[in-house]
Amino acid sequence: MGNPRYIKVAEQIKVIVAELLERRIKDPRLGFVTLTDVRLTGDGREATVFYTVLGDEQSRSDTAEALESARGLIRSTVGKQLGMKFTPTIAFVLDAIPETAAQIEDVLARARAADEAVAAQAAGAAYAGEADPYKKPGEEDDPAE
């Protein structure tokens, strides 16, 4: 995992950045942003903030530009509120969770369709030999042998 202290600091950074985006940053390019995760490096010098944006590609690019322009304000506010000796640099990365989830849903839908096709094919099928080809205890062998 990581240093427990840095895990707590990452959660605090996530809360601070979310509050800033909600209340203080009034950039019109900023879309409907959801912070998904914050990860700190092992030395605590760099923080990566993962986010998702609801909307099309244009709103994603506009939001990325707005976050990049507000990065200095966000970093200074994080430093003031955390009171750490060194404030980590902040980088914003668009999270690929929604796209990955959509791909997984697509694969699951194709698998369900294939299972339904196999079940439909098996429903009308007949056995090649007897329905139960195994001998049961108490059954007699063929007298022809």
VOBA-1610 file (N, C-alpha, C; in pm, whole numbers, padded with zeros to 5 digits, always signed):
BEGIN
Met+00085-00118+00000Met+00000+00000+00000Met+00089+00123+00000Gly+00100+00189+00110Gly+00180+00309+00116Gly+00191+00353+00261Asn+00256+00464+00279Asn+00271+00521+00412Asn+00132+00562+00463Pro+00089+00513+00580Pro-00044+00548+00631Pro-00065+00698+00646Arg+00040+00769+00678Arg+00028+00914+00693Arg-00005+00978+00559Tyr+00062+00933+00453Tyr+00037+00990+00321Tyr-00100+00950+00267Ile-00150+00836+00310Ile-00286+00797+00269Ile-00386+00895+00330Lys-00366+00931+00456Lys-00454+01029+00521Lys-00440+01167+00457Val-00317+01204+00425Val-00293+01334+00361Val-00361+01337+00224Ala-00355+01226+00151Ala-00419+01219+00020Ala-00570+01238+00033Glu-00630+01177+00133Glu-00774+01196+00155Glu-00806+01341+00191Gln-00720+01403+00271Gln-00741+01544+00305Gln-00729+01633+00181Ile-00632+01604+00097Ile-00615+01680-00027Ile-00740+01665-00114Lys-00794+01546-00121Lys-00915+01522-00200Lys-01030+01607-00150Val-01048+01613-00018Val-01156+01694+00040Val-01134+01842+00013Ile-01012+01889+00032Ile-00981+02031+00012Ile-01004+02071-00134Val-00955+01990-00227Val-00971+02022-00369Val-01119+02018-00409Ala-01193+01922-00357Ala-01336+01914-00389Ala-01409+02038-00339Glu-01377+02083-00219Glu-01441+02205-00167Glu-01403+02327-00250Leu-01277+02335-00291Leu-01234+02446-00374Leu-01308+02448-00507Leu-01320+02332-00570Leu-01388+02326-00699Leu-01536+02361-00685Glu-01593+02326-00572Glu-01736+02351-00553Glu-01766+02496-00517Arg-01681+02556-00433Arg-01715+02687-00377Arg-01634+02804-00429Arg-01506+02783-00456Arg-01419+02898-00477Arg-01379+02922-00622Ile-01364+02818-00698Ile-01320+02834-00836Ile-01443+02852-00924Lys-01451+02968-00986Lys-01570+03005-01063Lys-01543+03011-01213Asp-01455+02927-01260Asp-01421+02924-01403Asp-01539+02866-01482Pro-01588+02937-01583Pro-01702+02885-01659Pro-01668+02761-01742Arg-01541+02738-01766Arg-01501+02618-01841Arg-01511+02493-01756Leu-01517+02509-01625Leu-01519+02395-01533Leu-01653+02324-01544Gly-01649+02198-01583Gly-01772+02120-01598Gly-01810+02050-01468Phe-01894+01950-01480Phe-01938+01872-01365Phe-01828+01771-01333Val-01744+01805-01236Val-01623+01728-01204Val-01648+01642-01080Thr-01599+01519-01086Thr-01599+01431-00970Thr-01456+01385-00946Leu-01407+01406-00826Leu-01273+01358-00791Leu-01285+01211-00751Thr-01206+01126-00816Thr-01215+00984-00787Thr-01104+00936-00694Asp-00986+00994-00703Asp-00875+00946-00620Asp-00765+01051-00616Val-00686+01046-00510Val-00565+01127-00498Val-00454+01034-00454Arg-00343+01038-00523Arg-00229+00953-00488Arg-00106+01041-00467Leu-00035+01013-00360Leu+00089+01083-00329Leu+00206+00991-00359Thr+00318+01050-00400Thr+00438+00971-00418Thr+00491+00929-00282Gly+00586+00840-00282Gly+00640+00788-00157Gly+00704+00893-00069Asp+00757+00999-00128Asp+00818+01106-00049Asp+00721+01220-00020Gly+00599+01213-00072Gly+00499+01315-00046Gly+00519+01445-00121Arg+00601+01444-00224Arg+00632+01567-00298Arg+00538+01593-00414Glu+00471+01489-00464Glu+00384+01506-00580Glu+00251+01437-00552Ala+00143+01509-00581Ala+00009+01454-00566Ala-00057+01448-00704Thr-00115+01334-00735Thr-00188+01319-00860Thr-00336+01308-00825Val-00415+01400-00879Val-00558+01404-00853Val-00629+01348-00976Phe-00700+01237-00958Phe-00775+01176-01066Phe-00918+01227-01062Tyr-00973+01260-01179Tyr-01107+01316-01185Tyr-01181+01263-01307Thr-01312+01272-01302Thr-01396+01241-01417Thr-01484+01361-01444Val-01529+01373-01568Val-01614+01484-01609Val-01735+01427-01681Leu-01851+01474-01641Leu-01973+01434-01709Leu-01990+01520-01834Gly-02004+01456-01948Gly-02023+01531-02071Gly-01941+01476-02185Asp-01934+01556-02290Asp-01864+01513-02410Asp-01715+01549-02404Glu-01646+01526-02515Glu-01502+01550-02522Glu-01469+01698-02506Gln-01554+01786-02556Gln-01531+01930-02543Gln-01534+01972-02396Ser-01630+01921-02320Ser-01637+01958-02178Ser-01518+01901-02101Arg-01468+01786-02144Arg-01349+01729-02079Arg-01227+01817-02103Ser-01209+01861-02227Ser-01092+01944-02256Ser-01104+02081-02189Asp-01224+02138-02186Asp-01244+02266-02117Asp-01215+02254-01967Thr-01261+02145-01908Thr-01238+02123-01766Thr-01089+02103-01738Ala-01020+02032-01827Ala-00876+02013-01809Ala-00803+02147-01812Glu-00843+02236-01902Glu-00781+02368-01910Glu-00812+02450-01784Ala-00935+02441-01736Ala-00973+02516-01615Ala-00896+02467-01494Leu-00880+02335-01482Leu-00805+02281-01368Leu-00658+02320-01376Glu-00605+02320-01496Glu-00464+02357-01514Glu-00441+02504-01478Ser-00536+02589-01514Ser-00520+02731-01482Ser-00538+02759-01333Ala-00613+02675-01263Ala-00637+02696-01120Ala-00542+02616-01032Arg-00446+02548-01093Arg-00357+02460-01018Arg-00277+02534-00911Gly-00229+02654-00939Gly-00151+02731-00841Gly-00234+02768-00720Leu-00357+02815-00743Leu-00447+02849-00634Leu-00479+02726-00550Ile-00502+02615-00616Ile-00534+02491-00546Ile-00416+02447-00460Arg-00295+02452-00517Arg-00177+02409-00442Arg-00153+02499-00321Ser-00168+02630-00337Ser-00144+02719-00223Ser-00249+02699-00114Thr-00372+02676-00152Thr-00477+02652-00053Thr-00455+02519+00018Val-00415+02418-00057Val-00385+02288+00006Val-00271+02304+00106Gly-00167+02378+00069Gly-00054+02400+00160Gly-00095+02473+00286Lys-00180+02575+00273Lys-00225+02649+00391Lys-00310+02564+00483Gln-00399+02484+00425Gln-00490+02405+00508Gln-00423+02282+00569Leu-00325+02225+00500Leu-00257+02107+00555Leu-00151+02145+00657Gly-00087+02258+00639Gly+00017+02300+00731Gly+00141+02212+00727Met+00169+02155+00612Met+00287+02070+00597Met+00410+02155+00570Lys+00527+02096+00596Lys+00652+02166+00569Lys+00669+02189+00420Phe+00633+02089+00340Phe+00644+02099+00196Phe+00509+02067+00134Thr+00456+02157+00055Thr+00330+02133-00014Thr+00356+02056-00142Pro+00286+01944-00162Pro+00311+01866-00284Pro+00265+01939-00409Thr+00336+01915-00518Thr+00289+01967-00646Thr+00166+01886-00685Ile+00075+01949-00758Ile-00051+01883-00791Ile-00061+01868-00941Ala-00095+01748-00984Ala-00119+01720-01125Ala-00258+01660-01138Phe-00333+01705-01237Phe-00467+01654-01260Phe-00464+01556-01377Val-00525+01438-01356Val-00527+01334-01459Val-00672+01289-01476Leu-00717+01289-01601Leu-00851+01241-01632Leu-00856+01090-01608Asp-00948+01048-01525Asp-00959+00907-01488Asp-01033+00831-01597Ala-00986+00712-01629Ala-01045+00633-01736Ala-01148+00533-01685Ile-01196+00550-01564Ile-01292+00455-01506Ile-01420+00445-01588Pro-01484+00555-01628Pro-01609+00541-01703Pro-01591+00467-01837Glu-01482+00496-01908Glu-01459+00429-02035Glu-01432+00280-02013Thr-01355+00248-01910Thr-01326+00108-01879Thr-01452+00035-01838Ala-01536+00099-01759Ala-01663+00037-01718Ala-01752+00013-01838Ala-01755+00106-01933Ala-01835+00088-02053Ala-01784-00029-02137Gln-01652-00044-02146Gln-01595-00157-02219Gln-01630-00288-02152Ile-01624-00293-02020Ile-01657-00415-01946Ile-01804-00449-01965Glu-01891-00349-01960Glu-02035-00372-01983Glu-02059-00427-02123Asp-01986-00376-02222Asp-02000-00424-02359Asp-01957-00571-02370Val-01847-00605-02307Val-01799-00744-02311Val-01898-00836-02240Leu-01953-00791-02126Leu-02051-00873-02055Leu-02179-00891-02137Ala-02221-00788-02208Ala-02340-00799-02292Ala-02318-00899-02405Arg-02199-00896-02466Arg-02169-00993-02572Arg-02163-01135-02516Ala-02109-01152-02395Ala-02104-01285-02333Ala-02245-01335-02302Arg-02333-01245-02253Arg-02472-01285-02227Arg-02540-01328-02355Ala-02518-01255-02463Ala-02580-01290-02591Ala-02529-01425-02640Ala-02401-01451-02624Ala-02346-01581-02665Ala-02402-01694-02579Asp-02418-01670-02449Asp-02478-01771-02361Asp-02622-01800-02399Glu-02698-01695-02434Glu-02837-01715-02475Glu-02844-01792-02606Ala-02751-01767-02698Ala-02749-01841-02825Ala-02718-01988-02801Val-02626-02017-02712Val-02594-02156-02680Val-02712-02223-02612Ala-02778-02154-02520Ala-02893-02211-02451Ala-03007-02237-02549Ala-03029-02147-02645Ala-03134-02168-02745Ala-03102-02286-02834Gln-02976-02302-02869Gln-02936-02414-02952Gln-02948-02545-02874Ala-02917-02544-02745Ala-02925-02665-02664Ala-03069-02703-02633Ala-03161-02608-02636Ala-03300-02636-02602Ala-03363-02732-02702Gly-03331-02722-02828Gly-03390-02808-02930Gly-03305-02930-02963Ala-03198-02950-02893Ala-03106-03059-02924Ala-03154-03191-02863Ala-03117-03299-02926Ala-03149-03433-02875Ala-03018-03504-02847Tyr-03025-03604-02760Tyr-02906-03680-02726Tyr-02861-03763-02845Ala-02731-03783-02860Ala-02677-03862-02970Ala-02701-04011-02943Gly-02697-04050-02820Gly-02722-04190-02782Gly-02839-04193-02685Glu-02821-04268-02580Glu-02925-04272-02477Glu-02917-04145-02393Ala-03026-04112-02324Ala-03027-03993-02240Ala-02930-04008-02124Asp-02919-04129-02070Asp-02827-04155-01960Asp-02740-04274-01999Pro-02618-04251-02047Pro-02536-04361-02098Pro-02466-04443-01990Tyr-02479-04409-01865Tyr-02407-04477-01758Tyr-02488-04593-01702Lys-02420-04698-01665Lys-02485-04813-01605Lys-02515-04782-01459Lys-02628-04830-01414Lys-02667-04811-01275Lys-02647-04942-01201Pro-02623-04937-01071Pro-02611-05061-00994Pro-02745-05136-00998Gly-02737-05263-01013Gly-02858-05347-01017Gly-02906-05372-01158Glu-02853-05304-01257Glu-02893-05332-01394Glu-02814-05451-01445Glu-02877-05530-01525Glu-02809-05647-01577Glu-02736-05609-01705Asp-02624-05680-01730Asp-02551-05658-01854Asp-02627-05721-01969Asp-02589-05687-02090Asp-02652-05748-02207Asp-02627-05898-02205Pro-02730-05979-02231Pro-02710-06124-02234Pro-02631-06168-02356Ala-02613-06083-02454Ala-02542-06120-02576Ala-02393-06134-02549Glu-02344-06080-02443Glu-02199-06085-02419Glu-02154-06215-02367
//
